[in-house]
Amino acid sequence: MADLKSKRLIVIKGLLFISIVFISAIGIVIYCPRIEVIALLLILIWAAARSYYFLFYVLEKYVDPKLKYTGLIDLIKNMRK
């Protein structure tokens, strides 16, 4: 599969991911509207965003600038070498 080059399509893809997050979160809250569930959902969203930042920015910028990968599977393959 070729890399996505269009800036417009990249932005649309990002907006679709954000839409999935919000629709899923709303669905969970509607299914189980308890404060504990909402708090856990917010923690999950925060932790997932921080994990993404760590995996795709911190590792490359601060740990090993030569570490280049396109996704989690690629990262695992590179770390096994």
PDB file as gemmi writes it, atoms N, CA and C in Angstrom:
CRYST1    1.000    1.000    1.000  90.00  90.00  90.00 P 1                      
ATOM      1  N   MET A   1       0.839  -1.173   0.000  1.00  0.00           N  
ATOM      2  CA  MET A   1       0.000   0.000   0.000  1.00  0.00           C  
ATOM      3  C   MET A   1       0.889   1.243   0.000  1.00  0.00           C  
ATOM      4  N   ALA A   2       0.576   2.177  -0.845  1.00  0.00           N  
ATOM      5  CA  ALA A   2       1.370   3.401  -0.969  1.00  0.00           C  
ATOM      6  C   ALA A   2       1.079   4.347   0.193  1.00  0.00           C  
ATOM      7  N   ASP A   3       2.071   5.182   0.507  1.00  0.00           N  
ATOM      8  CA  ASP A   3       1.896   6.182   1.558  1.00  0.00           C  
ATOM      9  C   ASP A   3       0.912   7.250   1.101  1.00  0.00           C  
ATOM     10  N   LEU A   4       0.166   7.749   2.054  1.00  0.00           N  
ATOM     11  CA  LEU A   4      -0.780   8.821   1.785  1.00  0.00           C  
ATOM     12  C   LEU A   4      -0.004  10.129   1.665  1.00  0.00           C  
ATOM     13  N   LYS A   5      -0.131  10.834   0.559  1.00  0.00           N  
ATOM     14  CA  LYS A   5       0.644  12.052   0.297  1.00  0.00           C  
ATOM     15  C   LYS A   5      -0.210  13.321   0.347  1.00  0.00           C  
ATOM     16  N   SER A   6      -1.489  13.207   0.068  1.00  0.00           N  
ATOM     17  CA  SER A   6      -2.364  14.368  -0.004  1.00  0.00           C  
ATOM     18  C   SER A   6      -2.610  14.940   1.390  1.00  0.00           C  
ATOM     19  N   LYS A   7      -2.286  16.227   1.581  1.00  0.00           N  
ATOM     20  CA  LYS A   7      -2.511  16.862   2.884  1.00  0.00           C  
ATOM     21  C   LYS A   7      -3.992  16.856   3.234  1.00  0.00           C  
ATOM     22  N   ARG A   8      -4.824  17.087   2.251  1.00  0.00           N  
ATOM     23  CA  ARG A   8      -6.272  17.104   2.470  1.00  0.00           C  
ATOM     24  C   ARG A   8      -6.769  15.740   2.956  1.00  0.00           C  
ATOM     25  N   LEU A   9      -6.310  14.672   2.313  1.00  0.00           N  
ATOM     26  CA  LEU A   9      -6.731  13.333   2.718  1.00  0.00           C  
ATOM     27  C   LEU A   9      -6.173  12.948   4.090  1.00  0.00           C  
ATOM     28  N   ILE A  10      -4.979  13.423   4.414  1.00  0.00           N  
ATOM     29  CA  ILE A  10      -4.400  13.163   5.736  1.00  0.00           C  
ATOM     30  C   ILE A  10      -5.261  13.826   6.811  1.00  0.00           C  
ATOM     31  N   VAL A  11      -5.678  15.062   6.564  1.00  0.00           N  
ATOM     32  CA  VAL A  11      -6.534  15.765   7.522  1.00  0.00           C  
ATOM     33  C   VAL A  11      -7.882  15.055   7.650  1.00  0.00           C  
ATOM     34  N   ILE A  12      -8.454  14.632   6.536  1.00  0.00           N  
ATOM     35  CA  ILE A  12      -9.726  13.904   6.567  1.00  0.00           C  
ATOM     36  C   ILE A  12      -9.578  12.608   7.360  1.00  0.00           C  
ATOM     37  N   LYS A  13      -8.479  11.911   7.152  1.00  0.00           N  
ATOM     38  CA  LYS A  13      -8.225  10.669   7.881  1.00  0.00           C  
ATOM     39  C   LYS A  13      -8.145  10.943   9.386  1.00  0.00           C  
ATOM     40  N   GLY A  14      -7.437  12.003   9.768  1.00  0.00           N  
ATOM     41  CA  GLY A  14      -7.348  12.367  11.177  1.00  0.00           C  
ATOM     42  C   GLY A  14      -8.710  12.706  11.762  1.00  0.00           C  
ATOM     43  N   LEU A  15      -9.502  13.452  11.011  1.00  0.00           N  
ATOM     44  CA  LEU A  15     -10.850  13.801  11.476  1.00  0.00           C  
ATOM     45  C   LEU A  15     -11.732  12.560  11.614  1.00  0.00           C  
ATOM     46  N   LEU A  16     -11.561  11.603  10.734  1.00  0.00           N  
ATOM     47  CA  LEU A  16     -12.323  10.358  10.848  1.00  0.00           C  
ATOM     48  C   LEU A  16     -11.934   9.583  12.106  1.00  0.00           C  
ATOM     49  N   PHE A  17     -10.644   9.554  12.429  1.00  0.00           N  
ATOM     50  CA  PHE A  17     -10.207   8.896  13.664  1.00  0.00           C  
ATOM     51  C   PHE A  17     -10.798   9.590  14.888  1.00  0.00           C  
ATOM     52  N   ILE A  18     -10.780  10.920  14.887  1.00  0.00           N  
ATOM     53  CA  ILE A  18     -11.360  11.670  16.008  1.00  0.00           C  
ATOM     54  C   ILE A  18     -12.855  11.400  16.097  1.00  0.00           C  
ATOM     55  N   SER A  19     -13.524  11.311  14.956  1.00  0.00           N  
ATOM     56  CA  SER A  19     -14.957  10.992  14.938  1.00  0.00           C  
ATOM     57  C   SER A  19     -15.226   9.627  15.548  1.00  0.00           C  
ATOM     58  N   ILE A  20     -14.403   8.660  15.214  1.00  0.00           N  
ATOM     59  CA  ILE A  20     -14.554   7.313  15.776  1.00  0.00           C  
ATOM     60  C   ILE A  20     -14.430   7.363  17.294  1.00  0.00           C  
ATOM     61  N   VAL A  21     -13.450   8.114  17.796  1.00  0.00           N  
ATOM     62  CA  VAL A  21     -13.256   8.237  19.241  1.00  0.00           C  
ATOM     63  C   VAL A  21     -14.505   8.822  19.893  1.00  0.00           C  
ATOM     64  N   PHE A  22     -14.998   9.935  19.353  1.00  0.00           N  
ATOM     65  CA  PHE A  22     -16.151  10.588  19.964  1.00  0.00           C  
ATOM     66  C   PHE A  22     -17.419   9.751  19.864  1.00  0.00           C  
ATOM     67  N   ILE A  23     -17.655   9.137  18.725  1.00  0.00           N  
ATOM     68  CA  ILE A  23     -18.854   8.300  18.563  1.00  0.00           C  
ATOM     69  C   ILE A  23     -18.793   7.101  19.509  1.00  0.00           C  
ATOM     70  N   SER A  24     -17.622   6.495  19.628  1.00  0.00           N  
ATOM     71  CA  SER A  24     -17.464   5.362  20.541  1.00  0.00           C  
ATOM     72  C   SER A  24     -17.669   5.793  21.990  1.00  0.00           C  
ATOM     73  N   ALA A  25     -17.081   6.932  22.361  1.00  0.00           N  
ATOM     74  CA  ALA A  25     -17.226   7.429  23.733  1.00  0.00           C  
ATOM     75  C   ALA A  25     -18.693   7.736  24.046  1.00  0.00           C  
ATOM     76  N   ILE A  26     -19.379   8.379  23.125  1.00  0.00           N  
ATOM     77  CA  ILE A  26     -20.800   8.689  23.325  1.00  0.00           C  
ATOM     78  C   ILE A  26     -21.606   7.401  23.465  1.00  0.00           C  
ATOM     79  N   GLY A  27     -21.298   6.407  22.622  1.00  0.00           N  
ATOM     80  CA  GLY A  27     -21.990   5.122  22.707  1.00  0.00           C  
ATOM     81  C   GLY A  27     -21.783   4.442  24.050  1.00  0.00           C  
ATOM     82  N   ILE A  28     -20.560   4.495  24.565  1.00  0.00           N  
ATOM     83  CA  ILE A  28     -20.278   3.880  25.869  1.00  0.00           C  
ATOM     84  C   ILE A  28     -21.029   4.611  26.972  1.00  0.00           C  
ATOM     85  N   VAL A  29     -21.022   5.938  26.940  1.00  0.00           N  
ATOM     86  CA  VAL A  29     -21.714   6.717  27.971  1.00  0.00           C  
ATOM     87  C   VAL A  29     -23.228   6.491  27.903  1.00  0.00           C  
ATOM     88  N   ILE A  30     -23.778   6.386  26.712  1.00  0.00           N  
ATOM     89  CA  ILE A  30     -25.215   6.117  26.578  1.00  0.00           C  
ATOM     90  C   ILE A  30     -25.537   4.716  27.099  1.00  0.00           C  
ATOM     91  N   TYR A  31     -24.673   3.759  26.817  1.00  0.00           N  
ATOM     92  CA  TYR A  31     -24.885   2.378  27.252  1.00  0.00           C  
ATOM     93  C   TYR A  31     -24.801   2.256  28.768  1.00  0.00           C  
ATOM     94  N   CYS A  32     -23.868   2.983  29.365  1.00  0.00           N  
ATOM     95  CA  CYS A  32     -23.659   2.880  30.810  1.00  0.00           C  
ATOM     96  C   CYS A  32     -23.336   4.270  31.376  1.00  0.00           C  
ATOM     97  N   PRO A  33     -24.362   5.088  31.611  1.00  0.00           N  
ATOM     98  CA  PRO A  33     -24.137   6.478  32.020  1.00  0.00           C  
ATOM     99  C   PRO A  33     -23.821   6.639  33.517  1.00  0.00           C  
ATOM    100  N   ARG A  34     -22.686   6.104  33.926  1.00  0.00           N  
ATOM    101  CA  ARG A  34     -22.257   6.237  35.327  1.00  0.00           C  
ATOM    102  C   ARG A  34     -20.987   7.077  35.361  1.00  0.00           C  
ATOM    103  N   ILE A  35     -20.820   7.829  36.425  1.00  0.00           N  
ATOM    104  CA  ILE A  35     -19.668   8.717  36.547  1.00  0.00           C  
ATOM    105  C   ILE A  35     -18.352   7.933  36.538  1.00  0.00           C  
ATOM    106  N   GLU A  36     -18.358   6.735  37.111  1.00  0.00           N  
ATOM    107  CA  GLU A  36     -17.146   5.913  37.126  1.00  0.00           C  
ATOM    108  C   GLU A  36     -16.740   5.523  35.702  1.00  0.00           C  
ATOM    109  N   VAL A  37     -17.721   5.163  34.891  1.00  0.00           N  
ATOM    110  CA  VAL A  37     -17.450   4.778  33.501  1.00  0.00           C  
ATOM    111  C   VAL A  37     -16.926   5.976  32.720  1.00  0.00           C  
ATOM    112  N   ILE A  38     -17.531   7.143  32.929  1.00  0.00           N  
ATOM    113  CA  ILE A  38     -17.082   8.350  32.237  1.00  0.00           C  
ATOM    114  C   ILE A  38     -15.649   8.697  32.640  1.00  0.00           C  
ATOM    115  N   ALA A  39     -15.341   8.591  33.943  1.00  0.00           N  
ATOM    116  CA  ALA A  39     -13.982   8.881  34.419  1.00  0.00           C  
ATOM    117  C   ALA A  39     -12.977   7.905  33.813  1.00  0.00           C  
ATOM    118  N   LEU A  40     -13.302   6.633  33.807  1.00  0.00           N  
ATOM    119  CA  LEU A  40     -12.402   5.638  33.217  1.00  0.00           C  
ATOM    120  C   LEU A  40     -12.226   5.864  31.716  1.00  0.00           C  
ATOM    121  N   LEU A  41     -13.288   6.265  31.052  1.00  0.00           N  
ATOM    122  CA  LEU A  41     -13.219   6.548  29.620  1.00  0.00           C  
ATOM    123  C   LEU A  41     -12.288   7.728  29.343  1.00  0.00           C  
ATOM    124  N   LEU A  42     -12.395   8.781  30.150  1.00  0.00           N  
ATOM    125  CA  LEU A  42     -11.510   9.941  29.989  1.00  0.00           C  
ATOM    126  C   LEU A  42     -10.053   9.568  30.251  1.00  0.00           C  
ATOM    127  N   ILE A  43      -9.813   8.747  31.256  1.00  0.00           N  
ATOM    128  CA  ILE A  43      -8.448   8.286  31.543  1.00  0.00           C  
ATOM    129  C   ILE A  43      -7.922   7.452  30.382  1.00  0.00           C  
ATOM    130  N   LEU A  44      -8.764   6.578  29.833  1.00  0.00           N  
ATOM    131  CA  LEU A  44      -8.370   5.753  28.696  1.00  0.00           C  
ATOM    132  C   LEU A  44      -7.987   6.605  27.497  1.00  0.00           C  
ATOM    133  N   ILE A  45      -8.801   7.614  27.186  1.00  0.00           N  
ATOM    134  CA  ILE A  45      -8.518   8.483  26.045  1.00  0.00           C  
ATOM    135  C   ILE A  45      -7.213   9.244  26.271  1.00  0.00           C  
ATOM    136  N   TRP A  46      -7.017   9.772  27.472  1.00  0.00           N  
ATOM    137  CA  TRP A  46      -5.794  10.512  27.794  1.00  0.00           C  
ATOM    138  C   TRP A  46      -4.568   9.606  27.671  1.00  0.00           C  
ATOM    139  N   ALA A  47      -4.653   8.401  28.256  1.00  0.00           N  
ATOM    140  CA  ALA A  47      -3.514   7.479  28.235  1.00  0.00           C  
ATOM    141  C   ALA A  47      -3.202   7.010  26.809  1.00  0.00           C  
ATOM    142  N   ALA A  48      -4.216   6.779  26.007  1.00  0.00           N  
ATOM    143  CA  ALA A  48      -3.990   6.354  24.628  1.00  0.00           C  
ATOM    144  C   ALA A  48      -3.291   7.456  23.838  1.00  0.00           C  
ATOM    145  N   ALA A  49      -3.704   8.707  24.049  1.00  0.00           N  
ATOM    146  CA  ALA A  49      -3.068   9.826  23.352  1.00  0.00           C  
ATOM    147  C   ALA A  49      -1.612   9.978  23.791  1.00  0.00           C  
ATOM    148  N   ARG A  50      -1.347   9.849  25.072  1.00  0.00           N  
ATOM    149  CA  ARG A  50       0.030   9.959  25.578  1.00  0.00           C  
ATOM    150  C   ARG A  50       0.889   8.798  25.070  1.00  0.00           C  
ATOM    151  N   SER A  51       0.320   7.606  24.978  1.00  0.00           N  
ATOM    152  CA  SER A  51       1.060   6.449  24.458  1.00  0.00           C  
ATOM    153  C   SER A  51       1.426   6.666  22.998  1.00  0.00           C  
ATOM    154  N   TYR A  52       0.490   7.182  22.230  1.00  0.00           N  
ATOM    155  CA  TYR A  52       0.742   7.467  20.818  1.00  0.00           C  
ATOM    156  C   TYR A  52       1.871   8.483  20.688  1.00  0.00           C  
ATOM    157  N   TYR A  53       1.809   9.554  21.477  1.00  0.00           N  
ATOM    158  CA  TYR A  53       2.849  10.581  21.470  1.00  0.00           C  
ATOM    159  C   TYR A  53       4.202   9.958  21.808  1.00  0.00           C  
ATOM    160  N   PHE A  54       4.237   9.114  22.830  1.00  0.00           N  
ATOM    161  CA  PHE A  54       5.482   8.466  23.235  1.00  0.00           C  
ATOM    162  C   PHE A  54       6.036   7.591  22.115  1.00  0.00           C  
ATOM    163  N   LEU A  55       5.188   6.750  21.542  1.00  0.00           N  
ATOM    164  CA  LEU A  55       5.653   5.801  20.533  1.00  0.00           C  
ATOM    165  C   LEU A  55       6.096   6.472  19.238  1.00  0.00           C  
ATOM    166  N   PHE A  56       5.426   7.546  18.846  1.00  0.00           N  
ATOM    167  CA  PHE A  56       5.714   8.112  17.535  1.00  0.00           C  
ATOM    168  C   PHE A  56       6.433   9.449  17.576  1.00  0.00           C  
ATOM    169  N   TYR A  57       6.783   9.956  18.747  1.00  0.00           N  
ATOM    170  CA  TYR A  57       7.543  11.199  18.818  1.00  0.00           C  
ATOM    171  C   TYR A  57       8.719  11.071  19.781  1.00  0.00           C  
ATOM    172  N   VAL A  58       8.437  10.706  21.003  1.00  0.00           N  
ATOM    173  CA  VAL A  58       9.487  10.664  22.026  1.00  0.00           C  
ATOM    174  C   VAL A  58      10.568   9.646  21.669  1.00  0.00           C  
ATOM    175  N   LEU A  59      10.185   8.450  21.262  1.00  0.00           N  
ATOM    176  CA  LEU A  59      11.194   7.436  20.936  1.00  0.00           C  
ATOM    177  C   LEU A  59      12.131   7.913  19.835  1.00  0.00           C  
ATOM    178  N   GLU A  60      11.571   8.542  18.814  1.00  0.00           N  
ATOM    179  CA  GLU A  60      12.397   8.992  17.687  1.00  0.00           C  
ATOM    180  C   GLU A  60      13.226  10.226  18.049  1.00  0.00           C  
ATOM    181  N   LYS A  61      12.652  11.179  18.746  1.00  0.00           N  
ATOM    182  CA  LYS A  61      13.334  12.450  19.003  1.00  0.00           C  
ATOM    183  C   LYS A  61      14.325  12.374  20.152  1.00  0.00           C  
ATOM    184  N   TYR A  62      14.024  11.599  21.187  1.00  0.00           N  
ATOM    185  CA  TYR A  62      14.840  11.635  22.395  1.00  0.00           C  
ATOM    186  C   TYR A  62      15.588  10.340  22.696  1.00  0.00           C  
ATOM    187  N   VAL A  63      15.050   9.202  22.280  1.00  0.00           N  
ATOM    188  CA  VAL A  63      15.691   7.927  22.602  1.00  0.00           C  
ATOM    189  C   VAL A  63      16.674   7.524  21.521  1.00  0.00           C  
ATOM    190  N   ASP A  64      16.223   7.465  20.279  1.00  0.00           N  
ATOM    191  CA  ASP A  64      17.085   7.042  19.184  1.00  0.00           C  
ATOM    192  C   ASP A  64      16.635   7.734  17.896  1.00  0.00           C  
ATOM    193  N   PRO A  65      17.324   8.799  17.490  1.00  0.00           N  
ATOM    194  CA  PRO A  65      16.932   9.521  16.273  1.00  0.00           C  
ATOM    195  C   PRO A  65      16.966   8.658  15.005  1.00  0.00           C  
ATOM    196  N   LYS A  66      17.711   7.561  15.022  1.00  0.00           N  
ATOM    197  CA  LYS A  66      17.777   6.672  13.860  1.00  0.00           C  
ATOM    198  C   LYS A  66      16.585   5.715  13.792  1.00  0.00           C  
ATOM    199  N   LEU A  67      15.819   5.667  14.855  1.00  0.00           N  
ATOM    200  CA  LEU A  67      14.677   4.757  14.924  1.00  0.00           C  
ATOM    201  C   LEU A  67      13.531   5.306  14.071  1.00  0.00           C  
ATOM    202  N   LYS A  68      13.316   4.692  12.932  1.00  0.00           N  
ATOM    203  CA  LYS A  68      12.249   5.098  12.010  1.00  0.00           C  
ATOM    204  C   LYS A  68      11.329   3.906  11.797  1.00  0.00           C  
ATOM    205  N   TYR A  69      10.048   4.126  11.957  1.00  0.00           N  
ATOM    206  CA  TYR A  69       9.090   3.049  11.744  1.00  0.00           C  
ATOM    207  C   TYR A  69       7.749   3.649  11.353  1.00  0.00           C  
ATOM    208  N   THR A  70       6.912   2.827  10.738  1.00  0.00           N  
ATOM    209  CA  THR A  70       5.637   3.314  10.212  1.00  0.00           C  
ATOM    210  C   THR A  70       4.438   2.913  11.053  1.00  0.00           C  
ATOM    211  N   GLY A  71       4.627   2.053  12.019  1.00  0.00           N  
ATOM    212  CA  GLY A  71       3.515   1.616  12.859  1.00  0.00           C  
ATOM    213  C   GLY A  71       4.018   0.683  13.941  1.00  0.00           C  
ATOM    214  N   LEU A  72       3.106   0.178  14.740  1.00  0.00           N  
ATOM    215  CA  LEU A  72       3.490  -0.669  15.864  1.00  0.00           C  
ATOM    216  C   LEU A  72       4.143  -1.974  15.418  1.00  0.00           C  
ATOM    217  N   ILE A  73       3.619  -2.587  14.382  1.00  0.00           N  
ATOM    218  CA  ILE A  73       4.208  -3.849  13.902  1.00  0.00           C  
ATOM    219  C   ILE A  73       5.613  -3.593  13.384  1.00  0.00           C  
ATOM    220  N   ASP A  74       5.802  -2.507  12.662  1.00  0.00           N  
ATOM    221  CA  ASP A  74       7.121  -2.142  12.162  1.00  0.00           C  
ATOM    222  C   ASP A  74       8.079  -1.850  13.323  1.00  0.00           C  
ATOM    223  N   LEU A  75       7.604  -1.191  14.369  1.00  0.00           N  
ATOM    224  CA  LEU A  75       8.425  -0.913  15.548  1.00  0.00           C  
ATOM    225  C   LEU A  75       8.882  -2.212  16.206  1.00  0.00           C  
ATOM    226  N   ILE A  76       7.968  -3.153  16.369  1.00  0.00           N  
ATOM    227  CA  ILE A  76       8.302  -4.445  16.990  1.00  0.00           C  
ATOM    228  C   ILE A  76       9.337  -5.183  16.142  1.00  0.00           C  
ATOM    229  N   LYS A  77       9.157  -5.152  14.817  1.00  0.00           N  
ATOM    230  CA  LYS A  77      10.137  -5.817  13.944  1.00  0.00           C  
ATOM    231  C   LYS A  77      11.500  -5.175  14.084  1.00  0.00           C  
ATOM    232  N   ASN A  78      11.557  -3.834  14.122  1.00  0.00           N  
ATOM    233  CA  ASN A  78      12.834  -3.137  14.247  1.00  0.00           C  
ATOM    234  C   ASN A  78      13.505  -3.389  15.600  1.00  0.00           C  
ATOM    235  N   MET A  79      12.741  -3.532  16.648  1.00  0.00           N  
ATOM    236  CA  MET A  79      13.310  -3.746  17.976  1.00  0.00           C  
ATOM    237  C   MET A  79      13.825  -5.167  18.146  1.00  0.00           C  
ATOM    238  N   ARG A  80      13.319  -6.106  17.356  1.00  0.00           N  
ATOM    239  CA  ARG A  80      13.766  -7.503  17.436  1.00  0.00           C  
ATOM    240  C   ARG A  80      15.103  -7.716  16.752  1.00  0.00           C  
ATOM    241  N   LYS A  81      15.520  -6.738  15.912  1.00  0.00           N  
ATOM    242  CA  LYS A  81      16.773  -6.868  15.157  1.00  0.00           C  
ATOM    243  C   LYS A  81      17.957  -6.664  16.063  1.00  0.00           C  
TER     244      LYS A  81                                                      
END                                                                             
